[in-house]
Amino acid sequence: MGDSRTIVLVHGAWHGPWAWSKVVDPLRERGFAVETPTNPSRGSDTGALGDLYDDADNLRRTLSGIDGEAVVVAHSYGGVVATEGAAGADNVSRIVYLTAFMLDEGESLFSTVGGVEPDWWVKDAEERSLVTAQPEIRFYNTCSPEDTEFAVGQLVPQSLPAIKQPVRSVAWRDIPSAYVICDQDNAIPVFAQEALSERAQEVRRLPSDHSPFLCIPDKLVDVIAELAA
């Protein structure tokens, strides 16, 4: 294992690597390499969407291509991807769950929200994918109007099967983990974040909505850099 340290930023449902655009360069300026894999479970072509296990395989490939130590930072649904995809990776030193679903074996995102689709999930007719109603309120409630408009314009459908598939491998059982609670999140309630965070060794809090990478990127970079140090 080399001396370099790479931050792997795993985006959440509906989003893409664009979500990290305000934190990538600041992390690189602090000496980290940065990777931003794209989850195959999201995309404009709903007939070609991958599932959770495709996302995990994609993350696994990203990690296997890193020469040196990796720190995985996973947002929202990306936490499920990290839990599954980082399992067994010998170069991951820590997983940071950023207002994320930190699930155990047999759990799915769907089961964790109570097995009932929230009213802001909108399924297509074939039940292959979801879009979100009112993302401005759910994801970007403390973001600037400019950032909100940009982000809403980037959102694409998300695979519904990926949301319902259970975790089969649990990386955080063997890899040190931290959880970052976002105190103004309208997508994952704070009480739910707090319950999930009990599985992590360390907990931090940010005065943020569901998208700290947009509304307070500097504070997020500080937290990531501290946890990756």
C-alpha positions, 0 to 999 in steps of 0.5 A: 500500500502506498503513502497516498490517500484517496477520497472516494465520493459516492453520490446518492440517488438521483444525483451524480458526480456533479454533486461534489463539484464544490468539494473536489478541488478543495480536497485536492488542494489539501493533498488528497486524490479524489475519485467520483464514481457514477452509480449505474442505478441512476440515469435518463434511460430508465430501461438501462438502469443498474441496481444496487449490486451494480453500484457496489460492483462499480465502487469495488472496481474504483477501489481496486484501481486505487494505489494506496489508502482510500477513504469512502465518503458516501451520501444518502443512498450512497451509504448503501452502496458503500456498505455493500461495495467496500466490504472486503476492500483491504485499502479502505481505512474509513467510511464516512456516512454523510446523512446516509443509510448505514444499513446492516445485513438484510436491510434495504433503504426501503425497509428502513423508511418503513416499507412505504414509499414516501409521498415525494417518491414518484414511480414510473408506470413500469415501477422501474424507476423513481423521480422526486417531487419537490426536490427543492424542499427535500434536498436543497432547503438551505441552498442558494436559489442558484445552486438549487436551480442548478441541482434540480436541473441535474437530477435523473431517474433512480432505479426502484429495485436498487432502493428495495434490494437488501444489503448482503455484505456489511463493510462497516463491521470491519472498517472504521466508520464515522457518521455526519448528521445534517441538522436541517435535512428534510429528506432523512429526518434527524432522528433517523440519522441519529439512530443510524449513527449509533452504528458508527464509531464517530459522529459529527454534525453539520448545520446543513440540509440534505446537500452540505456539498452545495450549501456549506461545502467549506465546512464539509471539506473541513470534516472530510479532511479531519476524518481522513487525516 
